[in-house]
Amino acid sequence: MTRWLAVAVSASAFALIAWSQTDDLRRVNIESFDYAWKTIRDKYWDPKIGGLDWEAVRDRLRPRMEKVRTPEEARAVLEEMLATLKQSHFAILPNETALNVSGEGGPGTLGIDVRVIGHQALVTAVAPESPAAQAGVQTGWDVSRVDSTAIPPIIATLDKAYAESTLRELTLSRAVEQHLEGGIGQAVTVAFLDGVDRPEERRLKFAPPPGVPTKFGYLPEMYVSFDSKRVAGEIGYFRLNVFLEPAKVMDAFGKAVSSCADCRGFILDIRGNPGGIGAMAMGLAGWFVNKSGERLGTLYLRNSTLNFVIYPRAETFNGPLAILVDGASASTSEILAGGLQDLGRAHIVGSRTAGAALPSVIEMLPNGDGFQYAVANYISEGGNVLEGHGVIPDTPAPPNREALLRHEDSALNAAIDWIDRQGKK
């Protein structure tokens, strides 16, 4: 009897704890929903929220939030609410305890870039000495499967929703890349189709990423990497993967431009760069604009405006400037490329950008998740709305499989050709 009573009391205690945890989860999820809904109501740059009935959105979704039982279900409700806005830079970011890509040694890399071109997930770059390079992975190969996950159905499903969207390449490519993430030391089996569509399978182990590790708000740890060199003789080249770590990036960029005073042209490669700190766009632009008072564009907040004014450096580079972009270039990348294009100071080469240019902030919700929301609309100096439209290249040079299989970079070659033509005028 005593033993049974002890078990019964313990079971009751566990039931009470479980009820309490469920009650607490319900409470913080409702608080998170209310916080996100009110933030958008009060801070969205257009008080009318584009004509959307925001009260009706709350009335439809809040009862569902009251019934969710897991963090995943709560995120789904919040994401559905944000999706009604049909804007970029509104997102729910799972707290890091819910993320499972870091492993014991932090987030790793396989050393490949992937873009969805047509309906294929093609390898567009292989980093030297990376796990992929050492395993013989080639540009132009088509990623067909990652472990047990087939890639073509993912592309087909998302393509229906994003077929007419400027976000197509960014969204589909990220969906594939998420399956190519893992912690340092972990391994994954990747199946490819080579240049003649023969199956190739590689077991790849994640290695430490190149660059500088950095934290930005509630985002997961990222690595900032850049590359500076000369191409085609005396043409400067600088590649940047994300607009973070301003002190290190601006110093390296300044040295790259200063050392290129006698170059016959300069190429800034921001393909795949998702953005970051918006003010860095003004800092980089200052190396190429020698007239004071020029602007990249203007932020329109609910009650004020903010101009992206360029402050020229003491010595600017005044030669031909080409900027490489693609469908995964977003946010700050679009502000920089679009603004300099409007000013007639840069020739844009590559593919149409993502059209995701809204400035945003990230806060923590009561349930521990990050909440990203846009605080302003952005209009480039030429009056172009970048959100949903993107930056249109002056010279289209999208990646294609034939060139990739020949290890050729179509956009880089097009930029070099354009710079060569400027010297002959």
Phi and psi in degrees as a GROMACS rama.xvg file:
@    title "Ramachandran Plot"
@    xaxis  label "Phi"
@    yaxis  label "Psi"
@TYPE xy
-62.4633  -41.7739  THR-2
-64.3895  -44.0624  ARG-3
-61.7571  -39.7959  TRP-4
-63.3902  -40.2391  LEU-5
-62.5559  -42.3829  ALA-6
-63.7921  -42.5342  VAL-7
-63.1542  -43.0095  ALA-8
-64.1949  -41.4957  VAL-9
-63.5012  -42.2476  SER-10
-62.1407  -40.2984  ALA-11
-64.5294  -39.2773  SER-12
-64.5138  -44.2384  ALA-13
-61.7707  -39.9764  PHE-14
-62.4071  -40.9057  ALA-15
-64.607  -41.6392  LEU-16
-63.8822  -44.6317  ILE-17
-61.4044  -42.6179  ALA-18
-62.1617  -41.8139  TRP-19
-64.2048  -42.4238  SER-20
-64.7572  -42.103  GLN-21
-62.8325  -41.1095  THR-22
-64.5065  -42.2789  ASP-23
-65.1224  -40.6322  ASP-24
-62.3052  -43.8131  LEU-25
-61.3305  -42.1374  ARG-26
-63.303  -49.1741  ARG-27
-70.3204  -28.7035  VAL-28
-68.9669  -41.6634  ASN-29
-65.199  -42.6233  ILE-30
-60.7528  -39.0738  GLU-31
-65.9185  -42.8414  SER-32
-60.6487  -48.4223  PHE-33
-62.764  -39.5683  ASP-34
-64.4654  -47.2586  TYR-35
-63.5006  -43.7019  ALA-36
-62.3885  -45.8989  TRP-37
-68.1787  -36.0133  LYS-38
-60.8346  -44.3549  THR-39
-67.6044  -40.9261  ILE-40
-58.2265  -40.2562  ARG-41
-92.0476  -21.9755  ASP-42
-119.767  -9.52925  LYS-43
-58.8189  135.487  TYR-44
-62.2543  -26.6159  TRP-45
-102.475  110.683  ASP-46
-55.6901  -25.1209  PRO-47
-88.8228  -0.50716  LYS-48
49.1233  46.1363  ILE-49
64.1619  22.5919  GLY-50
85.2032  1.61976  GLY-51
-73.504  136.596  LEU-52
-80.3891  88.7605  ASP-53
-67.8969  -32.4018  TRP-54
-64.4298  -40.5738  GLU-55
-66.256  -35.4511  ALA-56
-61.4224  -44.8392  VAL-57
-63.3637  -45.7632  ARG-58
-62.8885  -29.9689  ASP-59
-79.7315  -36.9159  ARG-60
-100.057  -25.9749  LEU-61
-62.0495  -39.3267  ARG-62
-59.7163  -32.6529  PRO-63
-68.2462  -37.7888  ARG-64
-64.2693  -32.3788  MET-65
-67.2924  -16.3152  GLU-66
-107.511  -5.27619  LYS-67
-67.3511  153.099  VAL-68
-119.034  -13.8277  ARG-69
-132.758  158.292  THR-70
-58.9204  -34.2129  PRO-71
-64.7431  -40.7375  GLU-72
-66.2183  -37.9483  GLU-73
-64.2673  -42.2357  ALA-74
-63.1502  -37.4575  ARG-75
-62.5472  -39.4325  ALA-76
-67.067  -45.3535  VAL-77
-62.636  -42.5417  LEU-78
-65.1402  -34.9875  GLU-79
-66.5908  -38.2123  GLU-80
-62.3514  -46.455  MET-81
-67.1511  -31.9429  LEU-82
-64.3758  -25.1739  ALA-83
-64.7415  -20.5296  THR-84
-75.0072  -26.3003  LEU-85
55.8384  45.0831  LYS-86
-133.136  155.769  GLN-87
-79.4994  170.249  SER-88
65.5601  25.0371  HIS-89
-119.733  115.957  PHE-90
-157.503  156.744  ALA-91
-107.253  125.522  ILE-92
-109.323  109.68  LEU-93
-54.4121  137.679  PRO-94
-63.0262  156.431  ASN-95
-62.3123  -23.1806  GLU-96
-68.1087  -17.9515  THR-97
-92.7819  -9.19961  ALA-98
-89.6382  142.241  LEU-99
-133.443  49.6496  ASN-100
-120.612  -5.78511  VAL-101
-85.5575  -32.4422  SER-102
64.7074  -170.035  GLY-103
-73.6922  -29.6488  GLU-104
-102.932  12.5157  GLY-105
93.2376  175.011  GLY-106
-66.3607  137.228  PRO-107
-111.621  -178.826  GLY-108
-138.687  149.999  THR-109
-95.6342  -14.9322  LEU-110
86.176  24.5133  GLY-111
-127.198  146.109  ILE-112
-104.487  140.242  ASP-113
-127.131  135.789  VAL-114
-129.225  140.445  ARG-115
-85.6997  110.169  VAL-116
-114.916  116.47  ILE-117
67.2268  -116.978  GLY-118
-122.243  24.1195  HIS-119
-118.814  141.678  GLN-120
-93.3679  91.2347  ALA-121
-94.0574  141.747  LEU-122
-74.8833  116.632  VAL-123
-101.065  -15.3186  THR-124
-156.55  143.622  ALA-125
-127.196  117.689  VAL-126
-70.1731  135.491  ALA-127
-57.5895  141.849  PRO-128
65.6222  8.07808  GLU-129
-79.3847  167.269  SER-130
-55.1877  -39.763  PRO-131
-65.7557  -42.8979  ALA-132
-62.6391  -43.6233  ALA-133
-65.662  -26.999  GLN-134
-88.3051  -0.363993  ALA-135
83.913  16.8923  GLY-136
-66.5799  138.665  VAL-137
-117.733  149.924  GLN-138
-63.4351  145.202  THR-139
92.8457  -13.0103  GLY-140
-69.2987  147.9  TRP-141
-101.911  122.604  ASP-142
-76.9494  115.806  VAL-143
-105.522  -25.8031  SER-144
-158.225  143.249  ARG-145
-124.403  113.76  VAL-146
52.6377  -119.08  ASP-147
-97.4043  4.14745  SER-148
-95.1132  118.406  THR-149
-78.3293  134.611  ALA-150
-84.2894  -40.489  ILE-151
-53.6823  -40.3657  PRO-152
-64.0663  -33.1904  PRO-153
-63.6978  -45.4098  ILE-154
-63.1761  -43.7164  ILE-155
-63.0312  -40.9854  ALA-156
-66.279  -47.5679  THR-157
-71.1975  -30.191  LEU-158
-62.4525  -30.8509  ASP-159
-64.2972  -37.5888  LYS-160
-82.5831  -27.0024  ALA-161
-117.397  15.0638  TYR-162
-56.9036  -35.9073  ALA-163
-106.255  11.8617  GLU-164
-101.575  144.952  SER-165
-67.7156  -15.7144  THR-166
-83.521  1.52479  LEU-167
-56.2681  -55.4839  ARG-168
-62.6761  -42.9089  GLU-169
-62.7092  -48.6376  LEU-170
-66.9916  -47.3954  THR-171
-67.7098  -39.1513  LEU-172
-66.1548  -40.6469  SER-173
-65.4404  -36.919  ARG-174
-61.6293  -38.1127  ALA-175
-72.5037  -44.7745  VAL-176
-62.8063  -28.9691  GLU-177
-59.9367  -29.6799  GLN-178
-81.3248  -7.76204  HIS-179
-107.658  24.014  LEU-180
-107.54  149.5  GLU-181
-175.644  170.937  GLY-182
-83.262  153.382  GLY-183
-54.7074  128.397  ILE-184
94.9201  -20.0945  GLY-185
-74.4689  162.849  GLN-186
-131.033  156.108  ALA-187
-144.785  146.895  VAL-188
-100.683  121.706  THR-189
-116.287  126.999  VAL-190
-100.535  133.826  ALA-191
-123.517  164.995  PHE-192
-114.574  125.913  LEU-193
-78.3207  -166.228  ASP-194
-62.6986  -22.2824  GLY-195
-114.436  24.2027  VAL-196
62.7662  30.3287  ASP-197
-86.1001  140.733  ARG-198
-65.4941  135.902  PRO-199
-134.532  129.055  GLU-200
-122.5  136.801  GLU-201
-134.167  137.231  ARG-202
-96.8133  112.616  ARG-203
-115.22  137.814  LEU-204
-107.957  134.546  LYS-205
-69.3405  134.343  PHE-206
-114.872  164.504  ALA-207
-58.9663  135.337  PRO-208
-71.1268  152.605  PRO-209
-75.2583  158.371  PRO-210
103.179  -167.558  GLY-211
-105.133  121.99  VAL-212
-68.9133  140.005  PRO-213
-149  151.253  THR-214
-113.944  138.331  LYS-215
-134.987  106.826  PHE-216
59.0412  -132.135  GLY-217
-96.7748  8.77473  TYR-218
-72.6069  152.539  LEU-219
-61.6702  162.1  PRO-220
-58.4668  136.513  GLU-221
-126.577  163.836  MET-222
-116.469  126.331  TYR-223
-95.4469  122.821  VAL-224
-130.985  148.306  SER-225
-146.267  158.498  PHE-226
-140.146  131.197  ASP-227
-126.993  131.594  SER-228
-163.172  -177.462  LYS-229
-110.91  140.017  ARG-230
-125.713  151.942  VAL-231
47.8946  46.3187  ALA-232
85.565  -112.876  GLY-233
-104.07  53.21  GLU-234
-118.042  123.683  ILE-235
-74.7596  148.551  GLY-236
-141.942  131.893  TYR-237
-138.313  125.039  PHE-238
-112.579  136.305  ARG-239
-133.72  130.117  LEU-240
-91.5926  -19.4098  ASN-241
-164.364  146.9  VAL-242
-87.8213  72.9272  PHE-243
-136.673  178.183  LEU-244
51.3039  59.5148  GLU-245
-58.3701  -38.4461  PRO-246
-61.4868  -47.7079  ALA-247
-70.201  -43.9395  LYS-248
-66.754  -46.8586  VAL-249
-64.3732  -36.1346  MET-250
-64.9727  -47.258  ASP-251
-64.7686  -40.7116  ALA-252
-65.921  -43.0528  PHE-253
-59.5704  -41.7945  GLY-254
-65.9127  -38.3692  LYS-255
-63.702  -42.9024  ALA-256
-73.1625  -43.1783  VAL-257
-60.8911  -38.4098  SER-258
-75.796  -4.21644  SER-259
-111.328  26.505  CYS-260
-57.8347  -34.0245  ALA-261
-98.6343  9.16658  ASP-262
-68.387  151.312  CYS-263
-85.3275  0.812335  ARG-264
176.652  168.518  GLY-265
-139.573  140.547  PHE-266
-122.264  125.02  ILE-267
-107.966  119.136  LEU-268
-104.144  108.124  ASP-269
-121.474  30.4355  ILE-270
-65.5521  135.371  ARG-271
75.6161  1.10106  GLY-272
-82.7874  115.009  ASN-273
-81.9132  -2.94374  PRO-274
114.943  -147.484  GLY-275
142.499  -127.746  GLY-276
-80.3942  115.41  ILE-277
-62.4831  -34.7093  GLY-278
-62.9754  -23.0002  ALA-279
-64.472  -25.7276  MET-280
-62.5258  -41.3716  ALA-281
-65.9556  -39.1194  MET-282
-64.2006  -44.4442  GLY-283
-68.2432  -38.7804  LEU-284
-62.4291  -29.1843  ALA-285
-62.1961  -16.3884  GLY-286
-82.1621  -9.34585  TRP-287
-124.519  -6.87125  PHE-288
-116.78  118.899  VAL-289
-100.201  5.25651  ASN-290
-108.366  128.549  LYS-291
-71.5033  150.528  SER-292
87.7555  -3.08577  GLY-293
-72.563  152.567  GLU-294
-129.139  149.172  ARG-295
-81.5864  -31.371  LEU-296
167.287  -165.362  GLY-297
-138.837  137.383  THR-298
-91.0308  134.073  LEU-299
-113.811  102.577  TYR-300
-88.8585  179.206  LEU-301
-63.3855  -39.7328  ARG-302
-123.142  10.182  ASN-303
-162.453  172.7  SER-304
-128.012  156.172  THR-305
-137.99  120.666  LEU-306
-89.2017  137.287  ASN-307
-88.6017  81.8307  PHE-308
-83.7483  137.9  VAL-309
-95.421  130.291  ILE-310
-109.81  107.457  TYR-311
-60.8796  145.927  PRO-312
-74.8966  164.726  ARG-313
-60.3863  -38.9904  ALA-314
-127.738  114.318  GLU-315
-103.44  159.372  THR-316
-90.5445  120.404  PHE-317
-107.909  5.11765  ASN-318
-81.0223  -176.211  GLY-319
-60.5486  134.506  PRO-320
-122.671  123.762  LEU-321
-115.06  137.633  ALA-322
-118.286  125.928  ILE-323
-93.2705  127.788  LEU-324
-135.139  163.991  VAL-325
-149.31  -172.432  ASP-326
-68.756  -9.24961  GLY-327
-103.675  7.56853  ALA-328
-84.9327  123.088  SER-329
-141.835  167.625  ALA-330
55.8854  -117.03  SER-331
-57.5899  -34.2376  THR-332
-59.9634  -40.5802  SER-333
-72.7092  -36.0824  GLU-334
-61.8193  -44.579  ILE-335
-68.2784  -51.3562  LEU-336
-65.0037  -46.1038  ALA-337
-65.231  -40.4698  GLY-338
-65.3257  -46.2096  GLY-339
-69.7197  -29.1514  LEU-340
-66.3317  -44.6141  GLN-341
-61.2018  -35.6931  ASP-342
-78.4768  -2.9852  LEU-343
72.4799  18.9274  GLY-344
-100.05  -15.0195  ARG-345
-135.237  145.173  ALA-346
-102.722  119.675  HIS-347
-93.008  130.491  ILE-348
-128.551  138.493  VAL-349
131.045  -129.104  GLY-350
-121.624  157.298  SER-351
-54.1271  136.035  ARG-352
-77.4453  177.87  THR-353
-72.5569  -16.7804  ALA-354
65.6909  39.8213  GLY-355
-128.944  73.9208  ALA-356
-113.232  15.8326  ALA-357
-80.0781  129.056  LEU-358
-66.7578  139.9  PRO-359
-142.091  167.379  SER-360
-129.109  163.576  VAL-361
-127.887  128.626  ILE-362
-124.973  166.175  GLU-363
-98.5864  131.471  MET-364
-81.7215  162.402  LEU-365
-56.1824  -26.4301  PRO-366
-86.6015  4.03099  ASN-367
95.2706  -11.1905  GLY-368
-78.8331  155.576  ASP-369
-83.038  148.027  GLY-370
-126.797  109.962  PHE-371
-98.1103  131.195  GLN-372
-145.12  143.077  TYR-373
-75.9112  143.669  ALA-374
-114.861  -5.28962  VAL-375
-159.365  159.588  ALA-376
-95.4359  153.875  ASN-377
-125.628  130.153  TYR-378
-121.168  126.985  ILE-379
-70.3524  168.343  SER-380
-61.1633  -27.5631  GLU-381
-85.3468  7.06669  GLY-382
85.4742  14.3224  GLY-383
-88.4759  132.469  ASN-384
-83.3718  113.953  VAL-385
-80.9313  -31.7782  LEU-386
-62.2213  122.853  GLU-387
78.8695  -3.5163  GLY-388
-121.285  -40.795  HIS-389
78.2477  179.925  GLY-390
-99.5818  127.197  VAL-391
-91.3339  123.367  ILE-392
-62.2469  144.961  PRO-393
-71.2881  -35.8462  ASP-394
-122.814  103.398  THR-395
-66.5055  130.182  PRO-396
-150.708  66.0649  ALA-397
-70.6733  154.665  PRO-398
-66.4986  145.981  PRO-399
-137.042  151.553  ASN-400
-63.5684  -38.7497  ARG-401
-60.4009  -45.2196  GLU-402
-66.8104  -41.0719  ALA-403
-60.9658  -40.8136  LEU-404
-66.3498  -23.3533  LEU-405
-89.2125  4.4882  ARG-406
62.3343  35.7332  HIS-407
-105.05  145.725  GLU-408
-106.919  100.712  ASP-409
-59.4686  -44.0094  SER-410
-67.7665  -44.5062  ALA-411
-62.3732  -42.6154  LEU-412
-63.6311  -39.0944  ASN-413
-66.0424  -37.7384  ALA-414
-65.9325  -41.75  ALA-415
-62.9262  -42.9995  ILE-416
-60.822  -41.4512  ASP-417
-64.0412  -44.4969  TRP-418
-62.7501  -40.644  ILE-419
-59.9935  -40.1138  ASP-420
-67.6584  -30.9019  ARG-421
-66.0748  -33.7633  GLN-422
-74.0954  -15.5355  GLY-423
-95.9114  -3.14636  LYS-424
